[in-house]
Amino acid sequence: MEATKHRLYTLSGFDNTGNVHVWSSELLLAHAFLCIPAYPGLLRLFSSRFLPGHLQRVCELGAGMTGAAGLALCACGSLPEPMFKPFYVLLTDGNERCVESLKANAERQETRFKSQLGDAFRLEARHLSWAIENEVETSELDPSLLHSFDLVLAADCFFNLTGHRGLLQLIDALLSYRRCSAFLAIAPWRGSTLRQFLHLVTTEHYRRWKVTCLDSESYLHPRLLRILVDNLSNLPRGAIDDKVLGQLILLERIDSIPAEKIY
């Protein structure tokens, strides 16, 4: 009976969508790190804000079974003149089955990335969930993770309205107090859910955020966008934007940072 209960919790506990398949937004984010010239909007955004080598500690939230975006960011560190060259990447998910898969992926890939990024590089996976009203409490955050990440990543994680506040609070708790720390995500509109998350961000009282939201035409290379749309020709363009091609989201803190923490 206990084994059955555990299996049911694993399948239906914290968001199980990461066990279904690798979602298009995760693939877009991973592809962006590996082929950044195909994402000129993202390239301009990062070039204007971050110095090469600045984003050293990275956390992916809701990384699913693969952690594709986080792993791709590790891999791009070995490219000539890399925009990202992290020394610590943490893959996380709130679903236990996903976490088991992420840990296996991290163990398999860490040695390869060490050979490219140096022996000090670390790749880990952990269970980490954000609060969902009346369902899930935020994971107790390891003190070593608090305000320690230069970049927090996510893909298509805004579809549950009751988790928006918990997600925003977790992002704030993870981001470092360095001037250029940021949250980066790709996600489709999914009805009004992404818009409602962005509304929450812009109306928060305890923290002000600078919000950048780019549509697919603004961050994808026109040729890549045309290829993607042509391959989705069975869907109306509105459905493509709503369900498949994500918006590019960047959140940056602009106030309420203790002066002694800014560097």
Secondary structure as UniProt FT lines:
FT   HELIX           2..12
FT   HELIX           17..19
FT   HELIX           24..34
FT   HELIX           36..38
FT   HELIX           40..49
FT   TURN            52..53
FT   STRAND          57..60
FT   TURN            64..66
FT   HELIX           68..76
FT   TURN            77..78
FT   STRAND          88..93
FT   HELIX           96..117
FT   TURN            119..120
FT   STRAND          122..127
FT   TURN            133..135
FT   HELIX           143..145
FT   TURN            146..147
FT   STRAND          151..155
FT   HELIX           161..163
FT   HELIX           164..174
FT   TURN            179..180
FT   STRAND          182..187
FT   TURN            190..192
FT   HELIX           193..203
FT   STRAND          209..214
FT   HELIX           216..219
FT   HELIX           222..231
FT   TURN            232..234
FT   HELIX           237..239
FT   HELIX           240..244
FT   STRAND          247..253
FT   HELIX           259..261
//
